[in-house]
Amino acid sequence: MGNQLPKGSKSRLKRMPMSFIHHQTSPSHTGIRTVDVDNVTNFTTNSDLCISIVTWNMNGQVSFEDIVEMVDNNRKFDLLVIGLQEAPCGGKKVATLLKAALDGNHTLIGKVTMKSLHLYLFGPKNAAPFIKELKVDKESVGGYGGIIGRKKGAVAIRINYNGIQMLFISCHLSAHARNVEERNSQWRHISHSLFSKIWNPYARPSHITVWLGDLNYRLQGIDSYPARNLIHKDLHQRLHGKDQLLQEAERGQIFNGFCEGTLTFKPTYKYDKGSSDYDTSYKVN
């Protein structure tokens, strides 16, 4: 899920997307429910299974040092889900670097790629007896070529792990502030199309459904510099009401009944390359 400034601004601020976990006990809830991330297991299932979920827009670049930091072995997890957008050409290189960074502690148990969209699922080396079912799917909603070959759409992995049915969907939706309805439409299309030939998540939902990726929703109704000023003063939580994604969810257009961890961090995108300064170049909205 992302925030970005509206049309007319000379720069954009966008927070990296968050994961969503479907809360099946309250399907009538409208909008996205915020939950304490420390109590995440309270609304999923009674299990000690620890899942780490990472989403990363790579902008066509990759370094082994960044990957090592991302999958730091000091972080304890059973399953590791990594969704990549704008991954560089030659997906085998990324997969090889991920395996090397995990240093043999985990093994690749599932993957699916579609041009620059990648989704990897790593688990413990003894995972095989716990995997009852594993299927993958992909759905394109457009995109273009170029050096990176940026692809819009989604890639997904469905797995039954030790009796827990899980669905992970990594997506990259259309950019620009004006394309709110297009993003909504893409989300709905992806939701109804993935696994539609063999299984429909709406007809038979998983215990856990997680969305991750670069959803490209922006900040609506605030200019760049007022937003930057709030961030500089550590008042970025005041921007949540400007979030297009949360607004559309409250309207019942997307992510009805899903939950999200509390947003406590500052926007992490977009920076000037090689710096921690927010991008100040001109943008087409």
SULUR-V191943 format. One record per run of one state. SS is the DSSP state (@ for helix, = for strand, . for the rest). FROM is the first residue (numbers start at 0). LEN is the number of residues. If there is no record, write none. Layout:
BEGIN
ss-><SS,SS>
from-><FROM,FROM>
len-><LEN,LEN>
END
This chain:
BEGIN
ss-><.,=,.,=,.,@,.,=,.,@,.,=,.,@,.,=,.,@,.,=,.,=,.,@,=,.,=,.,=,.,@,.,=,.,=,.,@,.,@,=,@,.,=,.,=,.,=,.,=,.>
from-><0,13,14,19,22,23,26,32,35,36,43,50,57,63,70,78,85,90,101,105,114,116,124,127,130,143,150,161,163,172,176,193,207,214,218,219,223,232,235,242,243,250,257,261,268,269,270,271,277,278>
len-><13,1,5,3,1,3,6,3,1,7,7,7,6,7,8,7,5,11,4,9,2,8,3,3,13,7,11,2,9,4,17,14,7,4,1,4,9,3,7,1,7,7,4,7,1,1,1,6,1,7>
END
